[in-house]
Amino acid sequence: MPASRSTFHPASDGWGRRGRREPASNVELNPLFSRPGEATEFPRFTLPAGESLPGTAYQVVHDDAMLDGNARLNLATFVGTWMEPEAARLYAETVDKNMIDKDEYPKTAEIEHRCWRMLADLWNAPEPEHAVGTSTIGSSEACMLAGLALKRRWQHARRAAGKPAARPNLVMSSAVQVCWEKFCNYWDVEARYVPISHEHPVLDGHGLSEYVDENTIGVVAIMGVTYTGMYEPVAEISQALDEVQAATGLDVPIHVDGASGAMVAPFLAPELEWDFRLPRVASINTSGHKYGLVYPGLGWVVWRDAAALPEDLVFHVSYLGGDMPTFALNFSRPGAQVLLQYYLFLRLGFEGYRAVHAASRDVAGYLAREIGAMDPFELWNDGSDIPVFAWSLAPEHTQNWNLHHLSDRLRMNGWLVPAYPMPDGLADLTVQRIVVRNGFTRDLAESFLEDLRTAVAFLDSADTPFPDPEHGSAFHH
């Protein structure tokens, strides 16, 4: 089979990455991997005409995946990249379980119920036995479900009051994760963004009354802002909404997006009131695959009680056997991650989670202190909320390089440390961020700092400005 020449397409490849060269249309096999009678090439973009042996197909996929890089050096992602061998074995044993098929897998369904009940208790639901919850593919789906519940509750209340149809709105910080933009776009909800600033780096209740009206379905508070890792003060947001209600009669609920912080704050800041202890908090979501420490993808969402989740959003499915209630955007989805979450709840318990997250926070604090002491940098925060912090380049330091250049230099050593602009309100400020996860040790942190200092020294040695790096699509939240 003759090899095809590469072709060049100046237009987009379908996802906005313009000007990229098309790879060769065939995948060539190393002669050591091919077997007698097998093809020596696979088509890259069409199904092969015939079969291949398992070992051959494995080797091709294995070699491609090998180029993804070392997950332990990825300081950009919040998502867990390591679990114990026992968890990996449990994962392999249960990878065939379908979470939606609760009649076929009743024990997995029961374990899902146990997990969100544990979370309801962890998040101080007043009556955990009356809470309602579900697992999801990740926090994005969990946020969509929570947003839908807020919208439907608002619609029911408006109809009951005899008011005409109107377009709902949702109030949140300009620093929210993109899933909330998706929610508002997909379900026709007006997104009202409260811009952050140097004086108000997070949504803190300041000026909230200017954004809330009778069409507001809720306010989103973030426990661990994606850009910086900082907690938004949910109690202060709740107090501001109390004042709005006293002045206008508007009773606006809060959803807490605890994708990261909802699995950190209970263990490291148990005195902090951000959860169901605040009566205005209607629902909370988290990512099991972030600081829940499970492999991706797993999310959780819990509502305070049945009144917070309108019954008409729940479907009752009979064709899988029995009466299967479901509230989800997806249907079939993996059940193995739910079992992994239960494994970790049993394996670590409260004290184990506290110890793991405290170790990560200690490393984050150490890195933040060391980086904050370096001449070119200004810390944005110190990693004392979730083990995440960000810094900017001192504006007077140099005109020859920026944080995108530094990100590129660190990548040469295998470190993935994103550089990106802050959201509306601070969009002229570029920062870098480090996420410390379980498994990122003090020794690795010291190795990183050594490479960071070397990279800064190299960039500072330049007499002329470096060319602008191609960073337009290098990192997205």
Secondary structure, DSSP 8 states (H G I E B T S, - for coil): -------B-SS--SSS-TT-B---SEEE--TTT--TTS-SEEESSS--SS---HHHHHHHHHHHHGGG--GGGB-S--S-----HHHHHHHHHHTT-BTT-TTTSHHHHHHHHHHHHHHHHHTT-SSGGG-EEEEESSHHHHHHHHHHHHHHHHHHHHHHTT------EEEEETT--HHHHHHHHHTT-EEEEE---SS-SS--STTGGGT--TTEEEEEEEBS-TTT--B--HHHHHHHHHHHHHHH-----EEEE-TTGGGTHHHH-TT---STTSTTEEEEEEETTTTT---S--EEEEESSGGGS-GGG-EEE-TTSS-EEE--S-SS-BSHHHHHHHHHHHHHHHHHHHHHHHHHHHHHHHHHHHHHTSTTEEES--SSSSSEEEEEE-TTT-SS--HHHHHHHHHTTT-B--EEE--TTSTT-EEEEEE--TT--HHHHHHHHHHHHHHHHHHHT-SS-------TTS---
